[in-house]
Structures are given as C-alpha cells and as structure tokens.
Amino acid sequence: MRTELARAEVESICVMCMSRPQVC
C-alpha cells in the first residue's frame, strides 16, 4: 500500500547522494 511512498523516498535519497556523495 505504501510502495509509492517508499519509492519516492528512495528516489529522493538517490538524488541527494548524487548531488552530495558525502551524505551516503
């Protein structure tokens, strides 16, 4: 049921990592 929310959360984390690798 919350797959869409989880997917958006993971995608936002990926974008953050791409822009700021030190966050990972």
C-alpha positions in Angstrom: 0.0 0.0 0.0 2.9 2.4 0.8 5.0 1.2 -2.1 4.6 4.5 -3.9 5.7 6.5 -0.8 8.7 4.2 -0.2 9.7 4.5 -3.9 9.6 8.3 -3.7 11.6 8.3 -0.5 14.3 6.1 -2.1 14.4 8.2 -5.2 14.9 11.4 -3.2 17.7 9.7 -1.2 19.4 8.7 -4.5 19.2 12.3 -5.8 20.7 13.6 -2.6 23.5 11.1 -2.9 24.2 12.0 -6.5 24.4 15.7 -5.6 26.2 15.2 -2.3 28.1 11.9 -2.2 29.4 12.5 1.3 25.8 12.1 2.6 25.9 8.4 1.8 
